[in-house]
Amino acid sequence: MMEYITDIYRCKTVDELYHTGKKLLDKHHDRKIFAICGQIGSGKTNFIKILCKLLGVEDPVTSPSFSIIYEYRTKNGDPVYHFDLYRVNIDEVLDLGYEEYFFSGNYCFIEWADKIGHLLPDDAIIVKIEDVNGERIIKF
């Protein structure tokens, strides 16, 4: 998994998380695959909720831990895919047909993407989230 971290944001409030999410989407407006990495409880799902809201998703965004993938729709009807790979192995990801999603041209937010680093497209954006005493440190 290639990594070129150039931006680091420290977020203490939800407003700061929204600001960081907007910066991420604006900076990488031409990219659709976002590999979200971080420990359990670091805020991966919450950050994806914010990204989805910024994209116009009106559906409730929750962790797809047991379903592996959820599909949401934006106001325009465009799909947004949310993966949670915490409980899966590489064979399950291959059986899922990940290529259809990754190369669909639609947004894909992938929690625990480090488990499938070699399957990610070369232009995937790596987002690392850390929780340091209640403050989220987001790097991309």
C-alpha positions in Angstrom: 0.0 0.0 0.0 1.7 3.2 -1.2 1.6 6.1 1.2 2.2 9.8 0.7 1.0 11.7 3.7 1.1 15.4 3.2 -1.7 16.7 5.4 -2.2 16.4 9.2 -5.2 17.7 11.0 -6.0 17.7 14.7 -9.7 17.6 15.4 -11.3 18.1 18.8 -14.8 19.0 17.6 -17.3 17.7 15.1 -17.0 21.0 13.2 -13.2 20.4 12.9 -13.9 16.8 11.6 -16.3 18.3 9.0 -13.7 20.9 8.0 -11.1 18.1 7.6 -13.5 15.9 5.6 -14.2 18.8 3.3 -10.4 19.4 2.8 -9.9 15.7 2.0 -12.7 15.6 -0.6 -11.7 19.0 -2.1 -8.0 18.2 -2.3 -8.7 14.8 -3.9 -11.8 15.6 -5.9 -10.7 13.4 -8.7 -10.2 10.3 -6.5 -12.8 7.9 -5.4 -11.1 5.2 -3.4 -10.3 6.1 0.2 -8.5 3.6 2.5 -9.3 4.5 6.1 -6.9 3.1 8.6 -6.8 3.2 12.4 -7.2 1.2 15.5 -10.6 0.1 16.9 -12.3 3.2 18.3 -10.2 5.7 16.5 -13.2 7.2 14.7 -13.1 5.6 11.2 -16.8 5.0 10.9 -17.7 8.5 12.3 -15.3 10.1 9.8 -16.9 8.1 7.0 -20.3 9.3 8.2 -19.1 12.9 7.8 -17.6 12.2 4.3 -20.9 10.6 3.2 -22.9 13.6 4.5 -20.6 16.0 2.6 -21.3 14.0 -0.5 -25.0 14.3 0.0 -25.8 10.9 1.3 -29.1 11.0 3.2 -29.2 7.3 4.2 -28.2 6.4 7.8 -24.5 5.6 7.7 -23.5 2.8 10.1 -20.6 0.3 10.3 -21.1 -2.6 7.9 -19.1 -4.9 10.2 -21.2 -7.9 9.7 -22.3 -7.2 6.1 -18.8 -6.2 4.8 -20.3 -3.6 2.5 -23.1 -1.1 2.6 -24.3 0.9 -0.4 -25.7 4.4 0.2 -27.2 6.8 -2.3 -26.5 10.5 -2.7 -29.3 13.0 -3.4 -28.5 12.6 -7.0 -28.9 8.8 -6.8 -25.1 8.1 -7.1 -23.9 5.1 -5.1 -21.4 5.4 -2.3 -19.8 2.2 -1.0 -18.7 1.7 2.6 -16.6 -1.4 3.3 -15.6 -2.8 6.7 -12.9 -5.4 6.4 -12.2 -6.0 10.1 -13.8 -9.5 10.2 -12.9 -10.7 6.7 -10.0 -12.5 5.1 -8.5 -11.9 1.6 -10.5 -14.8 0.0 -13.8 -13.2 1.1 -12.7 -9.9 -0.4 -11.8 -11.7 -3.7 -15.2 -13.5 -3.6 -17.0 -10.3 -3.0 -15.9 -9.0 -6.4 -14.2 -6.0 -5.0 -13.0 -4.9 -8.5 -16.6 -4.0 -9.5 -16.8 -1.5 -6.7 -13.2 -0.2 -6.8 -13.3 0.4 -10.6 -17.0 1.6 -10.8 -16.0 5.3 -10.7 -18.1 5.7 -7.5 -16.9 6.6 -4.0 -15.5 3.7 -1.9 -14.6 4.2 1.7 -12.8 1.2 3.1 -12.3 0.6 6.8 -9.3 -1.6 7.7 -8.0 -1.2 4.2 -4.5 -2.2 5.4 -5.7 -5.8 5.3 -5.9 -5.6 1.5 -3.3 -3.1 0.7 -2.0 -4.9 -2.4 -5.6 -5.0 -3.8 -6.1 -1.3 -3.6 -5.8 0.8 -6.8 -2.6 2.7 -7.0 -4.4 6.0 -6.8 -6.3 5.2 -3.6 -6.0 7.9 -0.9 -4.6 6.6 2.4 -6.3 8.2 5.4 -4.9 7.4 8.9 -6.9 8.2 12.0 -5.6 8.2 15.5 -7.3 8.9 18.8 -5.0 10.7 21.2 -6.7 11.5 24.4 -10.0 12.2 22.6 -8.4 14.3 19.9 -8.6 12.8 16.4 -5.4 13.1 14.4 -6.2 12.6 10.7 -3.4 12.2 8.1 -3.7 11.9 4.4 
